[in-house]
Amino acid sequence: MTILTLRPDTLDRQVRVVERVRERLLRAASALEAKNVLYAVVGGNAVGGWVAQIDETFVRQTRDIDILIRREDLEAVKSAMTKVGFEYAETSGIHLFIDGPTGKPSEGVRLLFAGEKGVPEYPLPNPDVTESLPGELFRIVELEPLVRMKLLSNRDKDRTHIRDLIGVGLIDASWPQRFIPGLAARLQGMLDTPNG
């Protein structure tokens, strides 16, 4: 039998990772608000924001940040983000901001564009930034568009996020009818198998 020996500072390191994600998110949101750029936090941080409304202990941590903007605001976003220490990069069609010269893309702030398809094969585009709500610390995408984005992506982590929303009671049996048939079937499958 193998016994895992954790370094004494393991928990401290985990806490620091969570704190750095939060700091980056708040810095990015503050920079966009200071420039009066309308945006919405989407992805895992948006799921966490919704889940925390019901049960903070159920929030799953994520190390990247996804922000929805309008493409016509890209130059204003670049200006705002570089002023607070982020560096813009575009690779393989992905627009993101890395936190300074030593930042990692996997821990960056990724941009998604409102009204555009995340992947050309998706049947629906991303929501508009107006489909968001002001929060205490940042703007967050409304729940239904967030679920739609997660259903469109349909990766393991997206299905896990949807199951988290189901688990705290934010999504119930009435929800599949809100979506087009293919997405409705995906959601119904998750409602039918909440534990995966």
C-alpha positions in Angstrom: 0.0 0.0 0.0 1.3 3.4 -1.0 1.0 6.2 1.5 0.9 9.8 0.2 3.0 12.1 2.3 1.9 15.7 1.8 4.3 18.6 2.3 3.4 20.7 5.4 2.6 23.7 3.2 0.3 21.9 0.7 -2.9 23.5 2.1 -1.3 26.9 2.2 -0.3 26.5 -1.4 -3.9 25.5 -2.4 -5.3 28.6 -0.6 -2.8 30.8 -2.3 -3.9 29.5 -5.7 -7.5 30.3 -5.0 -6.6 33.7 -3.7 -4.6 34.5 -6.8 -7.5 33.6 -9.1 -9.8 35.8 -7.1 -7.3 38.7 -7.2 -6.9 38.4 -11.0 -10.7 38.2 -11.4 -11.3 41.3 -9.3 -8.5 43.2 -10.9 -9.8 42.5 -14.4 -13.4 43.4 -13.4 -12.3 46.6 -11.8 -10.2 47.6 -14.8 -13.2 47.0 -17.2 -15.6 48.9 -15.0 -13.2 51.8 -14.7 -13.2 52.0 -18.5 -17.0 51.6 -18.6 -16.7 48.5 -20.7 -19.8 46.3 -20.4 -18.7 42.7 -19.7 -19.9 39.5 -17.9 -18.0 36.9 -16.0 -18.8 33.5 -17.5 -17.4 30.0 -17.1 -16.5 28.3 -13.9 -16.3 31.6 -11.9 -19.9 32.4 -12.9 -21.0 28.9 -11.9 -19.3 29.5 -8.6 -21.0 32.8 -8.1 -24.4 31.3 -8.7 -23.7 28.2 -6.5 -22.4 30.4 -3.7 -25.8 32.1 -3.5 -27.2 28.8 -2.3 -24.3 27.0 -0.6 -20.8 28.4 -0.5 -19.4 25.1 0.6 -20.5 23.6 -2.8 -18.3 26.0 -4.9 -15.8 24.3 -7.1 -12.5 26.2 -7.6 -11.2 27.1 -11.1 -7.8 28.5 -12.1 -8.8 30.3 -15.3 -11.1 33.3 -15.8 -13.6 33.7 -18.7 -15.0 37.1 -19.5 -17.6 37.9 -22.2 -17.2 41.1 -24.0 -18.4 42.7 -27.3 -15.8 42.4 -30.1 -16.0 46.1 -30.8 -14.8 46.8 -27.2 -11.6 44.7 -27.7 -9.3 47.7 -28.0 -10.8 49.3 -24.8 -10.4 46.0 -23.0 -6.8 45.8 -24.1 -6.1 49.3 -22.8 -7.9 48.6 -19.5 -6.2 45.3 -18.8 -2.7 46.3 -19.7 -3.0 49.3 -17.3 -3.4 46.8 -14.4 -0.5 44.5 -15.4 -2.0 42.0 -17.8 -0.4 41.2 -21.2 -2.5 40.5 -24.2 -2.0 37.4 -26.4 -3.8 35.8 -29.2 -3.1 32.2 -30.1 -5.1 29.8 -32.3 -8.0 32.3 -32.3 -8.1 32.5 -28.5 -7.8 36.0 -27.1 -6.5 36.1 -23.5 -4.6 38.2 -21.0 -1.6 36.7 -19.1 -0.8 38.1 -15.7 2.5 39.8 -16.4 5.6 38.4 -18.0 5.8 35.3 -15.8 2.0 34.5 -16.1 0.8 31.2 -17.5 -1.9 31.1 -20.3 -3.7 28.3 -18.3 -4.1 30.8 -15.5 -5.0 33.8 -17.7 -8.1 35.8 -18.4 -9.8 34.4 -21.6 -12.1 36.5 -23.7 -15.3 35.2 -25.3 -17.2 37.4 -27.7 -20.8 38.2 -27.3 -23.2 37.2 -30.1 -20.5 35.0 -31.7 -20.3 31.2 -31.7 -17.6 29.8 -29.4 -17.0 27.1 -32.0 -18.2 27.3 -35.6 -20.2 24.1 -35.2 -22.2 25.3 -32.2 -25.9 25.8 -33.1 -26.1 29.0 -31.1 -23.9 32.0 -30.3 -22.7 33.3 -27.0 -25.2 35.5 -25.1 -24.9 39.3 -25.2 -23.2 41.1 -22.3 -26.6 42.6 -21.5 -27.7 39.2 -20.3 -25.8 39.8 -17.1 -26.4 41.1 -13.6 -24.3 43.4 -11.4 -22.9 41.5 -8.5 -21.3 42.7 -5.3 -17.8 42.4 -6.9 -18.3 41.9 -10.6 -20.9 41.4 -13.3 -22.0 37.9 -13.8 -23.9 36.3 -16.7 -27.5 35.4 -16.0 -28.2 31.8 -15.1 -30.1 30.6 -18.2 -27.4 31.9 -20.7 -24.7 30.4 -18.5 -26.4 27.0 -18.6 -26.8 27.3 -22.4 -23.1 28.1 -22.8 -22.2 25.0 -20.6 -24.6 22.8 -22.6 -23.0 24.0 -25.9 -19.5 23.3 -24.7 -20.5 20.0 -23.2 -17.0 19.1 -21.9 -16.5 17.0 -18.7 -16.0 20.2 -16.7 -19.1 21.8 -18.2 -21.3 18.8 -17.3 -19.8 18.9 -13.8 -20.7 22.6 -13.5 -24.2 21.9 -14.6 -24.5 19.0 -12.1 -23.3 21.5 -9.4 -26.1 23.8 -10.4 -28.6 20.9 -10.2 -27.1 19.8 -6.9 -27.9 23.1 -5.2 -31.4 23.3 -6.7 -30.8 26.1 -9.3 -31.8 23.8 -12.2 -34.8 21.4 -11.9 -37.0 19.3 -14.2 -38.6 22.4 -15.7 -35.4 23.6 -17.3 -35.0 21.4 -20.4 -37.9 23.0 -22.1 -36.0 26.3 -22.1 -33.5 25.0 -24.7 -33.4 23.8 -28.3 -33.9 20.0 -28.6 -30.2 18.9 -28.7 -29.3 21.0 -25.6 -32.6 20.0 -23.8 -31.6 16.3 -24.3 -28.2 16.9 -22.8 -29.6 18.7 -19.8 -32.3 16.0 -19.3 -29.6 13.3 -19.4 -27.8 15.2 -16.5 -31.0 15.6 -14.6 -31.6 11.8 -15.0 -28.1 11.0 -13.8 -27.1 13.7 -11.3 -24.1 11.7 -10.1 -22.7 11.2 -13.5 
